Amino acid sequence: MLTAEPQSVKLEPMCGHDSSEGTSAIFPGNLSTGKPLPTELLPDCNPDFPSRRSGSSAFGDTNAAEIHYSTTLNGNLNIFDPDTGATPLTIAIWHAQYGMVQWLISKGVDVEWKDKSGMSPLHVASKEGHQDILELLLEQDLDVNVKNKKHERPLHLAVHFQQLKIVKTLLKIDVIKVNAINVNKRTPLDQCKGTVKGREIRKLLRKYGAMTSDELE
């Protein structure tokens, strides 16, 4: 087991990117040297980065990944950026690294960790539309109604970003709160857009009893 107590570590932009470019291509720096951790995790840095498919991982050999983390992080996989709160797990999810997410979970990382905006791994997977990663996270018996700082649930984000497959998966969960309200007094149904996919999502939400905030009053 490689995990340890959460520890703050500054995340640095990698591969010539900076925050002005609007990139999330970051990964924690080495605790002792400040050098970056493996850029193989980042699609912007790795020319051989695999396609976004179930089971893909830039670390084909998880033993190599374990050796790297055990030597550079002293076994701590729960490091986080003090500015953003991002962890290796959330970064792997952002980049659709199913294999790495699977490996990190197997090593006991904190799957309920929230970043500075209150985004949990479930939020990130739902927002980005990573169906296979979402299903992997759901196997961990997580709270599917977890809130970020805007009181958005994963369903809010899946609807807003028109992730139809994610919406379908979440709605099949018995405890999902289909009429949850965020800080702006909006339900998931209020988040629906006027696109073709948005109308399909709206119809699906209605099927599960979704209402607008006005209808709830």
N, C-alpha and C positions, 0 to 999 in steps of 0.2 A: 504494500500500500504506500503510495507516494504523497498522499495529501498531508496537510498540516493546517494550523490555524491561518485564517486570512491575513495576508501581509501586503502592505501598500508598496507597489513598485511602479515607477514612472514608465508609461508606454511612449515610445518614440515613433514618429512616422518613418516608414521604411521605403527603400528603393527610389529615393529622390522625391517622394511625395511630401507635401506639407498640408497643413490644415486649410490653406487657402484654396486647395484643389478639391476640397470637399470629399476627400477619400477617407475610407475607414481602414486603409491598409496599414495597420499598426499591430505590433505584438510586443509583449513585455521585454524589457532589457534584462540582461544578466544581473542577478543580485549583487555579485561581487565586482564585476568589471564594467558594467554599463553597456556591454556589447549586446547587439540584438539577438533574440532567440531565432529559431529556424525560419527563414523566409520561405522555405518550401511550403509553408502553410498558406501563403498568400498568392492568389492567382496573378496579381500584378507583378510578382517577383519571380515566379517559377514558370519557365517556358513549357515545362512538361506537366503543368497543372491539369489534373483530370477533369473531365466534364462533370457537371453537376448531376450525379446520378447516385442512387442508393448504393452504399458500400464503398464509394470512392474516398480515397484519402491520399494526400500527398505523401504521407508516411505509410508506404506499403508494408514496411516492416515495423510493426509496433514495438518490437524489442529495441530497435534503434531509437525510437521515440522515448522509450522508458529510460534507456541509458542516458540520453541527452537531458531529460528533465531531472533525473536523479542526481546528475553531476552538476548541472548549472543552477538548479533551483533548490538544491538540498532536499529534494522530494516534495517541495511545496507546489501544488497545482492550484491552490486557491489564492494566488497572488492577484492583485487588482490595481488598476490605475487610480491614483489619488484624485485625479481631476474628473475622470469619466466613470470610474467604478467598473470598467470593463475587465473581464477575466479571460483566461485562455479559452474557457468554454464558450462564452458569448461571442468571442471573435471567431472561433471555429464555426459557430452556427451562422454568423453573418456571411461567412464564405462558403456555406453549404458543404462543409467538410464532415460528411456523415461518419466516415471511418474514424476521424479524430474525435468527434463527439462521443461516439461509442466507446472509444478507448478511454477518454477522460472520465466518462461515467463509470466505467469498470474499475477505475482507480479511486473512486469515491469522492469526486469533486462535489462541491456544494451546488446542487441542481436548482436550489431555490434562491440563490444569490440574486440581488437586485443591484443594478448600477445606479448612478447618481440621479437618473430620471425615474427610477423605480422600475425600470424594464427588467423583467425576468427572462430566463431562457425561453419560456413559453411565449412571452410577448414577441421576442425576436423571431422565433420560428414562424409564428403566426403572421407577423408583419411581412416577412420576406417570402412567405409561401413555400417553406421547405417542409413538404408533407411527410417525407420519410423521417426527418429529424423530429418533427412534432410527434409522430407516433412513438418514436423511441423515448421521448420525454414523458409522454403520457403513461408509458409503462412504469414510470418511477412514482406513480400515485401522487402527482402534484395537484395543487389547487388550480383547477381550470378557470376559476373566477378571480384569480390574483389580480390586484390593482397596481398600476403604476402611479406616479405622483399626480397625474391628471385623472385618476380614478378610471382609466381605460382598462378594460379587460382584454385578454387576447382576442375575444370575439369582436370587440370594437375595432381593433386594428386590422383583423382579417377582412372585415366588411369594408372599412375605409380604403384599404389598398386592393380591394376587389380580388381577394384570394379565395376563389370559389371552392376549391377542394378543401381548403382549411375550414371554411365556414361549414361545409357539409359535415366534416369530421367533428367539429366542436358541437354542432347542434344535435348530434346523436348521443352526446353524453348527458345522462339523466339529470345531473346536478347543474348543468349550465344555466346561467342566469341570462335569459334571452332579452330581458328588459332592464338590464343594469344601466344605471345612470352615471355619466362621467361628470367632471367638475363644471362642464358647460351645459349640464342638464340635458344631455343627448343620449339617446339609446342607440344600440347598434342599428336599428332600423332608420334612425335619423341620419346615420352615416352613409346610407346608400347613395350612390351616384346615379346620374341619369343615362349612363351608358348601357349598352346591350347587356354586358355582364352585370352591371349594377342592378338592372331591372330583374335579372334572373335571381340575383341574391335577395332582392326585396321579396320576390315571390316565395322563395324558400324560407325566409324568415317568417313571413306571414303564416306559412304552413305550420310553423312551430309556435305560433301564438305571439309573435313579436308585435309590439305596438310603438308608436311614436311617443315622445315625451308629452305632447299635447293630449294624446288619447289617454295617457295615464292619469291626467289631472282630473 
